[in-house]
Amino acid sequence: MQNKGTDYIRRILRDKARQKRWRQIMLCLSCIVVFCTIYVLILPAITLEKKTTCEEEEQIAIQEEQNLIQEEDESTVQGDDSDEVEFVSCEPIEEENENVEDVEIAEDPEEEMDVDFASGEEDGIAAAADETVVPEAGAANGFDLSADTSKINDVKLSYKLSDSGTWQECKSDNDTLIPANAKIKLQVEYKDIQISNLMENYSCELTYNLPELMRNIKTEGGIFAGGNKVGTVTCENRKITVTFDENYLNGLKNNSRTTINGNFYAQGDVNLRVVPDTGGTTTVTTGNKTFKLNFEPDAVAKYGQISVDKTCTSSQVISTANGDYLAYTITVTAGEDGCPNVSVVDTIESSSDCVDSYAGISTTEETLTADQNGQKPYETIEQDKNHGTIRTNESGSMAWGIGNMAAYESRTLTYYVKLKDDVNLRNKEIKNKAAVYSKTYERAYDNTFFTPKIAYDMDKVQVGDFVTNENGTYTIKYRLNFTLKKDTSNYALKNFEFRDLLDAWDIQTDPKALPYISYDRNSVELYVKTDEASDYTSLSSETDYTVSWAKGNDDYITPWNDSNSNPTRFKITGAKGKPITVNPGDSYYVTYSVTVQPEALAAMKSDRVEVKNRYYAYASNAKPDSGGAFDQVWCGVNVGNYKWDEKKVETGTATDQTFTMSGDKYEYKSSESSAKLEKSDSQTDTSFTVPAGSYPYTVDVNQTLGDWDATEVSMTRIH
């Protein structure tokens, strides 16, 4: 590569030679005009059509350079007549569409970044040979188009409302109304960038500083020409850098292309920090254009980044002596612009009938603290920040007032919701929504869900076999079991009750036998094994639970005071002020006895009687919508083995047999008018003979294990 000073001198000599040549031509033409006017008119046209290349002129200049350089010692060249020679730049004549090559950057299918290369001589440098050549546009790392608007052909600013929208061009001469959440695109068209200058002084790079209006900029891609990658486009710190491949630029130079034209673009979001909060109008100057833009008021409040994250931190309902609670957290985080006048409204959107209240929060606004105290709300904030406020509004929603939030500020509210004890919670999805507002604009929201669930084991069993007592009564022992499963239950059962009925509406002991069947009221006992315990513990009927009794209805009383009748049902509840609460993992069982009088069998006229009774489980927060128990099981036990009468037939006799009778004898006599038994003379006919082949019958009466006397027996033979 030749020295820049030498190149400069060569240009001067070439220009001087051209000027000298033209003077000679003009002198000849003046002479010829006198003799031939027609010839004088034709000669200039011929001269203009002749194409001249810089290489041809350079050869002529080199030949004349040796003579000229000896004649001059200074940078100002004198003619033969000692007049100063004017410098005239040599511009080659180009035909249309000649020596132009398109280069595109394959970065966005919607747009192409084009680069044009023009053939021709470099711009003339109006400086003396001994002067320092200063690089264009100042910066050493890339040619800065921002600093030299003469190299910018046009700047276009566009916006669109979504990724699938259409770009709308902003006009520089009017007040363009743009939503502050729009996407922004800036396209720059540059021109007449000298390839040699770009390579020698700017590392083959063009740069452009984007306006502060843009952020989150995206414009990376490759530069392609003829399907080949010839460079890259990148953006860092709001500065675009277009880097061309050096070999590619050398190839252009070798093909006599000396300047480069083209365009590039960048896309991004609106930098809300530069948008005035009031009015929303701002002016943006970039390159050789100025744009007046209107983003409307409250741009940050409407479009500033802010997020809300709501979480139910309770894997299980928190059960305390004061009630059941769910714990929640709401975290609000501002983006890079901060956010003005922030507040959060939390609303129970489904199963609100299951919620009693926001714990520790009233309609009176209170300032939050960072102290955790039971189920009261508290706030976690950054240092040097002021705590917000908390209250409930007229609709029952919770309102958390935060105020202005700085860039990237985050704060968390922890609060509790109290659940009702007297409504069914089972499988009722509780959904609540936390909506964050900036001023009056709802900006974001988050929902959370909690579904109370229970899973349990429940059964009723007979303990051992029934017992026959010395007085002829029977005793049946029962056990009622209930376990609330720990892993598949997430809330405790409140005001739990065990109930047992001999006279349930669907499963009951026969009413004829029921008066002779009764509960042993002194046999009822309750046991518990909590989740933490290893074994069951007996509870006290005086301090821990109460047994109540009823007959035929649900009017339970304690104690039973009717000495003339027996209760047909009982229930076990917690003692006064100590309701039974079954937590996940807890197990309970009840034992009791039932006594069956032998009169029950007589009333049934049967050798046995089936005792049926049903076990119900109640809880105030698990009852079905129709009320009543949430589950039920039953058990049936047969007692007794009496035979009031039995007729047996034996095998036929093989020979004649004689039977002797003792005691009173009766003869069955029948006639057309009557049939009756008559007592026979016991002194005669004391025996009878049965022929071979006869079948003997035996009739047993009153086989009641000695419990009963048969005072009157009537038998009828049925053929």
Backbone hydrogen bonds, N-H to C=O, Kabsch-Sander energy under -0.5 kcal/mol:
donor,donor_aa,acceptor,acceptor_aa,energy
7,D,3,N,-2.0
8,Y,4,K,-2.0
9,I,5,G,-2.1
10,R,6,T,-2.4
11,R,7,D,-2.0
12,I,8,Y,-2.0
13,L,9,I,-2.7
14,R,10,R,-2.5
15,D,11,R,-2.5
16,K,12,I,-2.4
17,A,13,L,-2.5
18,R,14,R,-2.0
19,Q,15,D,-2.4
20,K,16,K,-2.4
21,R,17,A,-2.3
22,W,18,R,-2.4
23,R,19,Q,-1.8
24,Q,20,K,-1.9
25,I,21,R,-2.5
26,M,22,W,-2.6
27,L,23,R,-2.0
28,C,24,Q,-2.2
29,L,25,I,-2.5
30,S,26,M,-2.0
31,C,27,L,-1.6
32,I,28,C,-2.5
33,V,29,L,-2.3
34,V,30,S,-0.9
34,V,31,C,-0.6
35,F,31,C,-0.9
36,C,32,I,-3.7
40,V,36,C,-1.8
41,L,37,T,-1.8
42,I,38,I,-1.8
43,L,39,Y,-2.1
45,A,41,L,-0.7
46,I,42,I,-1.9
47,T,43,L,-2.0
48,L,44,P,-2.2
49,E,45,A,-1.5
50,K,46,I,-0.7
50,K,47,T,-0.6
57,E,53,T,-1.9
58,E,54,C,-2.1
59,Q,55,E,-1.8
60,I,56,E,-1.9
61,A,57,E,-2.6
62,I,58,E,-2.3
63,Q,59,Q,-2.0
64,E,60,I,-1.9
65,E,61,A,-1.2
66,Q,62,I,-0.8
68,L,64,E,-2.3
69,I,65,E,-3.0
70,Q,66,Q,-0.8
71,E,67,N,-0.8
71,E,68,L,-0.7
72,E,68,L,-0.9
77,V,75,S,-0.6
79,G,83,D,-1.7
82,S,79,G,-2.3
85,V,77,V,-1.4
91,E,89,S,-0.6
94,E,92,P,-0.5
98,E,95,E,-1.7
103,V,115,V,-0.8
104,E,224,F,-2.8
106,A,104,E,-0.6
106,A,222,G,-1.1
107,E,105,I,-1.8
108,D,105,I,-0.5
108,D,111,E,-0.5
111,E,108,D,-1.0
114,D,112,E,-0.7
115,V,103,V,-0.9
116,D,261,N,-6.6
118,A,259,T,-1.8
120,G,256,S,-1.2
126,A,124,G,-0.7
127,A,125,I,-2.1
131,E,128,A,-1.6
134,V,132,T,-0.6
138,G,135,P,-0.8
139,A,137,A,-2.0
142,G,140,A,-1.2
143,F,205,E,-3.2
144,D,142,G,-0.7
145,L,143,F,-0.9
145,L,207,T,-2.7
147,A,144,D,-0.8
148,D,145,L,-1.0
151,K,148,D,-1.7
152,I,149,T,-1.6
153,N,151,K,-0.6
153,N,189,E,-3.1
154,D,189,E,-1.4
156,K,187,Q,-2.8
157,L,170,C,-0.5
158,S,185,K,-2.9
159,Y,168,Q,-2.0
160,K,183,K,-1.6
165,G,162,S,-1.4
168,Q,159,Y,-3.4
170,C,157,L,-3.8
174,N,171,K,-0.8
176,T,174,N,-1.1
176,T,292,K,-1.9
178,I,176,T,-0.6
178,I,294,N,-2.8
182,A,179,P,-1.8
183,K,160,K,-3.1
184,I,268,G,-3.3
185,K,158,S,-2.6
186,L,266,A,-2.5
187,Q,156,K,-2.9
188,V,264,F,-2.8
189,E,154,D,-3.1
190,Y,188,V,-0.6
190,Y,262,G,-2.4
191,K,151,K,-2.6
193,I,260,I,-2.3
194,Q,192,D,-0.7
195,I,258,T,-2.7
198,L,194,Q,-2.3
199,M,195,I,-2.2
200,E,196,S,-2.9
201,N,197,N,-2.1
202,Y,198,L,-1.0
203,S,199,M,-0.5
204,C,198,L,-2.3
205,E,202,Y,-2.0
206,L,242,V,-2.7
207,T,143,F,-2.9
208,Y,240,I,-1.8
210,L,208,Y,-0.6
210,L,238,R,-2.4
214,M,211,P,-1.8
215,R,269,D,-1.7
218,K,267,Q,-2.9
221,G,233,V,-1.5
222,G,106,A,-0.5
223,I,231,G,-3.5
224,F,104,E,-4.8
224,F,222,G,-0.5
225,A,228,N,-2.9
228,N,225,A,-1.7
230,V,223,I,-4.2
231,G,223,I,-1.0
232,T,243,T,-2.2
233,V,221,G,-2.4
234,T,241,T,-2.3
236,E,239,K,-2.0
239,K,236,E,-0.8
240,I,208,Y,-3.0
241,T,234,T,-2.7
242,V,206,L,-3.3
243,T,232,T,-2.6
243,T,241,T,-0.6
244,F,204,C,-2.9
244,F,242,V,-0.5
245,D,230,V,-3.3
249,L,245,D,-2.0
250,N,246,E,-2.4
251,G,247,N,-1.9
252,L,248,Y,-1.7
253,K,249,L,-2.3
254,N,250,N,-2.4
255,N,251,G,-1.0
255,N,252,L,-0.5
256,S,253,K,-2.0
257,R,252,L,-2.5
258,T,118,A,-2.1
258,T,256,S,-0.6
259,T,118,A,-1.8
260,I,193,I,-2.0
261,N,116,D,-5.1
262,G,190,Y,-2.0
263,N,114,D,-2.5
264,F,188,V,-1.9
266,A,186,L,-1.9
267,Q,218,K,-1.5
268,G,184,I,-2.3
269,D,215,R,-3.2
270,V,182,A,-0.6
271,N,213,L,-3.5
272,L,270,V,-1.2
274,V,271,N,-1.7
275,V,272,L,-1.1
280,G,278,T,-0.9
282,T,293,L,-2.7
284,V,291,F,-3.2
286,T,284,V,-0.5
286,T,289,K,-2.4
289,K,286,T,-2.0
291,F,284,V,-3.5
292,K,174,N,-0.6
293,L,282,T,-3.1
293,L,291,F,-0.6
294,N,176,T,-3.1
295,F,280,G,-3.4
295,F,293,L,-0.5
298,D,277,D,-2.4
302,K,298,D,-2.4
303,Y,299,A,-2.8
304,G,300,V,-2.6
307,S,333,T,-2.4
309,D,331,T,-2.4
311,T,329,T,-2.5
313,T,311,T,-0.8
313,T,327,A,-1.4
314,S,327,A,-0.9
315,S,313,T,-0.7
317,V,490,N,-3.8
318,I,325,Y,-3.1
319,S,317,V,-0.8
320,T,318,I,-0.6
320,T,323,G,-2.6
323,G,320,T,-1.0
324,D,419,L,-0.6
325,Y,318,I,-2.4
326,L,417,V,-2.2
328,Y,415,Y,-2.9
329,T,311,T,-2.4
330,I,413,L,-2.4
331,T,309,D,-2.6
332,V,411,R,-2.5
333,T,307,S,-2.1
334,A,409,E,-2.9
335,G,305,Q,-3.0
338,G,335,G,-1.5
339,C,405,M,-2.4
342,V,403,G,-2.6
343,S,437,Y,-2.1
344,V,400,W,-2.5
345,V,435,A,-2.5
346,D,398,M,-2.9
347,T,433,K,-2.4
349,E,347,T,-0.7
349,E,431,K,-2.6
350,S,431,K,-1.6
354,C,351,S,-1.8
355,V,352,S,-1.3
356,D,418,K,-3.0
357,S,418,K,-1.3
359,A,357,S,-0.7
359,A,416,Y,-2.0
361,I,358,Y,-1.8
365,E,363,T,-0.6
366,E,390,I,-2.3
368,L,388,G,-2.6
373,N,371,D,-0.5
376,K,373,N,-2.0
378,Y,414,T,-2.1
379,E,369,T,-3.0
380,T,412,T,-3.2
381,I,379,E,-0.6
385,K,382,E,-1.3
389,T,401,G,-2.0
390,I,366,E,-2.4
391,R,399,A,-1.4
392,T,362,S,-1.9
393,N,397,S,-2.6
396,G,393,N,-1.7
398,M,346,D,-2.4
399,A,391,R,-3.3
400,W,344,V,-3.2
401,G,389,T,-1.9
401,G,399,A,-0.6
402,I,342,V,-2.2
402,I,400,W,-0.6
403,G,342,V,-2.4
405,M,339,C,-3.3
408,Y,335,G,-2.0
409,E,406,A,-2.1
411,R,332,V,-2.0
412,T,380,T,-2.3
413,L,330,I,-2.8
414,T,378,Y,-2.8
415,Y,328,Y,-2.1
417,V,326,L,-2.5
418,K,357,S,-2.8
419,L,324,D,-2.9
420,K,354,C,-2.5
425,L,423,V,-0.5
425,L,621,N,-2.4
426,R,621,N,-0.6
427,N,452,P,-3.4
428,K,425,L,-2.2
429,E,427,N,-0.8
430,I,450,F,-3.3
431,K,350,S,-1.0
431,K,429,E,-0.7
432,N,448,T,-1.9
433,K,347,T,-2.6
434,A,446,D,-2.7
435,A,345,V,-2.6
435,A,433,K,-0.6
436,V,444,A,-3.0
437,Y,343,S,-3.5
438,S,441,Y,-2.4
439,K,341,N,-2.6
441,Y,438,S,-2.3
442,E,440,T,-0.5
443,R,436,V,-2.8
443,R,441,Y,-0.5
444,A,436,V,-1.3
446,D,434,A,-1.8
448,T,432,N,-1.9
450,F,430,I,-1.7
457,D,483,T,-2.2
459,D,481,N,-1.2
461,V,479,R,-2.3
463,V,477,K,-2.8
464,G,462,Q,-0.9
467,V,475,T,-2.6
469,N,467,V,-0.7
469,N,473,T,-3.3
472,G,469,N,-1.8
474,Y,596,V,-2.4
475,T,467,V,-2.4
476,I,594,V,-2.8
478,Y,592,Y,-2.9
479,R,461,V,-2.3
480,L,590,V,-2.8
481,N,459,D,-2.8
481,N,479,R,-0.5
482,F,588,Y,-2.4
483,T,457,D,-2.3
484,L,586,D,-2.2
485,K,455,A,-2.5
485,K,483,T,-0.7
489,S,486,K,-0.7
490,N,453,K,-2.5
491,Y,453,K,-0.7
493,L,582,V,-2.6
494,K,492,A,-0.5
496,F,580,I,-2.7
497,E,618,Y,-2.0
498,F,572,I,-1.7
499,R,616,Y,-2.0
500,D,570,F,-2.5
501,L,614,R,-2.5
502,L,568,T,-3.1
503,D,568,T,-0.7
504,A,507,I,-0.9
509,T,502,L,-2.1
509,T,612,K,-0.6
510,D,610,E,-0.5
513,A,510,D,-1.2
514,L,510,D,-1.8
516,Y,513,A,-2.0
517,I,514,L,-2.1
518,S,595,T,-2.5
519,Y,567,P,-0.6
520,D,593,S,-2.6
521,R,519,Y,-1.1
523,S,520,D,-2.2
525,E,591,T,-2.1
527,Y,589,Y,-2.4
528,V,537,T,-2.4
529,K,587,S,-2.7
533,A,530,T,-0.7
537,T,528,V,-2.8
539,L,526,L,-2.8
544,D,540,S,-2.6
545,Y,540,S,-1.5
546,T,573,T,-2.9
548,S,546,T,-0.5
548,S,571,K,-2.5
549,W,557,I,-2.8
550,A,569,R,-2.1
556,Y,554,D,-1.5
557,I,549,W,-2.6
563,S,561,N,-0.9
565,S,562,D,-0.8
568,T,550,A,-1.6
569,R,550,A,-1.6
570,F,500,D,-2.2
571,K,548,S,-2.0
572,I,498,F,-2.9
573,T,546,T,-2.3
575,A,544,D,-1.6
575,A,578,K,-0.6
578,K,575,A,-2.9
581,T,579,P,-0.5
582,V,493,L,-2.2
582,V,580,I,-0.5
583,N,581,T,-0.8
585,G,484,L,-3.3
586,D,583,N,-2.7
587,S,529,K,-2.1
588,Y,482,F,-3.2
589,Y,527,Y,-1.8
590,V,480,L,-2.2
591,T,525,E,-2.0
592,Y,478,Y,-1.5
594,V,476,I,-2.5
595,T,518,S,-3.4
596,V,474,Y,-2.8
597,Q,516,Y,-3.2
597,Q,595,T,-0.5
600,A,597,Q,-1.8
601,L,598,P,-1.1
602,A,598,P,-1.4
603,A,599,E,-3.0
604,M,600,A,-1.5
605,K,601,L,-0.9
605,K,602,A,-0.6
606,S,601,L,-2.1
609,V,639,V,-2.3
611,V,609,V,-0.6
611,V,637,V,-3.6
612,K,610,E,-0.6
613,N,635,C,-1.8
614,R,501,L,-2.6
615,Y,633,V,-3.6
616,Y,499,R,-2.8
617,A,631,D,-2.3
618,Y,497,E,-2.1
620,S,494,K,-2.0
621,N,494,K,-0.5
622,A,619,A,-1.4
623,K,619,A,-0.5
627,G,624,P,-2.3
630,F,617,A,-2.0
631,D,617,A,-1.0
633,V,615,Y,-2.4
635,C,613,N,-2.1
637,V,611,V,-2.3
639,V,609,V,-2.4
642,Y,607,D,-1.9
643,K,703,Q,-2.0
646,E,700,D,-2.6
648,K,698,T,-3.7
650,E,696,P,-2.5
653,T,694,S,-2.9
657,Q,690,V,-2.9
659,F,688,F,-3.3
661,M,686,T,-3.8
665,K,680,S,-0.5
667,E,678,E,-3.5
669,K,667,E,-0.7
669,K,676,K,-3.4
671,S,674,S,-4.2
676,K,669,K,-3.5
678,E,667,E,-3.3
680,S,665,K,-2.6
682,S,680,S,-0.5
684,T,681,D,-0.8
688,F,659,F,-2.2
690,V,657,Q,-4.4
693,G,653,T,-2.9
694,S,691,P,-1.2
698,T,648,K,-2.8
700,D,646,E,-3.4
700,D,698,T,-0.5
702,N,644,W,-3.3
703,Q,643,K,-2.5
704,T,702,N,-1.4
707,D,704,T,-2.3
711,T,709,D,-0.8
719,H,717,R,-0.5
